Amino acid sequence: MLRYFGFSGFITVAAVLVALFALGPGAAAATLVLIAIEVAFSIDNAVINAKVLERLSAFWQHLFLTVGMLIAIVGMRFVFPILIVMVTAHLPWATVIGDALHHPAVYGRHLQEAHAAIAAFGGSFLLTLALYFLFDDARQVHWLKTFERTLQKVGGTIWLPPLLVAITVSLAARFVPDHGDTILRAGLIGVASYTAIKLFIDSLGRLTPSGQKTYSGWPAFLAFMYLQLLDAAFSFDGVLGAFAITNKVLLIVLGLSVGAFWVRSLTVYMVRKGTLNDYKYLEHGAHYAILVLAVALLSSLFFDVPDVITGVSGLGVILASFLSSREALHTKNARQV
């Protein structure tokens, strides 16, 4: 365990000490809360990441932990929210950077004003992801058997999930007239983005030579970029929820970045230990947690959804899938004795 989580633990202690001595006990406490928020909202991300990462060679796995970590911290938890504010508030880069560093309350307000676009894009992206999994008629393992088999019978076409999400986003846009155009545009971009990613992920198998178990070359690069895009979608809720804890942008980046280290460590642990093979329902639990997160993001267009409800619900689903997986594993081992 120390091998996989030791560095994350060290970074956590260092971050809390930096916050404590630089900004005081309140900042240290806020940092711990922000780390917990990021981990709670990203366990499902770790499971999905592990599913892709186990197909990558050792080189690309190392790249995921180095270059990918830099992208996750600097790109997705600092630059990406700034780009969102730039686009939605029609402000220049320098102004948004200045507000983020020197006027966090103003930056936070701009980010909240961009909430409709963020929630519509993130919610539709993640909902499309979840529905593709649930409607996949080639999937052989079922957790909630009756429910999942029924959806598989309804599915069977690759265009059904994006069509259902596009209809959902269109209806949401009609009932939020103040931001209708924004919601429709951002939501459809989210649907189109994940659909394109899904089609390209399905094509990776055709790009990989027959019999090769791991991706290399262009397939590996494309899978690597897919992981970064997933991380962007999963980071939305963490960034928005962080402003409920503090409006200090650098403190938010510090806390969420440390949380991202824990998520990466968990991803590598699952890959190395073959966790997804042994605990066969974890992938199901992750997708149901993503479904909860997507519904929460889209629901936030109409009313406030407390982060604690979303986080606890997602964790509860994953925990339930873990317990079911462990019971199934024990039953399998007992039969083999």
Sequence and secondary structure as in RCSB ss.txt:
>XXXX:A:sequence
MLRYFGFSGFITVAAVLVALFALGPGAAAATLVLIAIEVAFSIDNAVINAKVLERLSAFWQHLFLTVGMLIAIVG
MRFVFPILIVMVTAHLPWATVIGDALHHPAVYGRHLQEAHAAIAAFGGSFLLTLALYFLFDDARQVHWLKTFERT
LQKVGGTIWLPPLLVAITVSLAARFVPDHGDTILRAGLIGVASYTAIKLFIDSLGRLTPSGQKTYSGWPAFLAFM
YLQLLDAAFSFDGVLGAFAITNKVLLIVLGLSVGAFWVRSLTVYMVRKGTLNDYKYLEHGAHYAILVLAVALLSS
LFFDVPDVITGVSGLGVILASFLSSREALHTKNARQV
>XXXX:A:secstr
 HHHHHHHHHHHHHHHHHHHHHH HHHHHHHHHHHHHHHHHHHHHHHHHHHHHTTB HHHHHHHHTHHHHIIIII
IIIIHHHHHHHHHHT  HHHHHHHHHH HHHHHHHHHHTHHHHHHHHHHHHHHHHHHHHH TT    SSHHHHHH
HHHH   TTHHHHHHHHHHHHHHHH GGGHHHHHHHHHHHHHHHHHHHHHHHHHHHHS TT  SB SHHHHHHHH
HHHHHHHHHHHHHHHHHTTT   HHHHHHHHHHHHHHHHHHHHHHHHHTHHHHSTTHHHHHHHHHHHHHHHHHHT
TTS   HHHHHHHHHHHHHHHHHHHHHHHHHHHHHH 
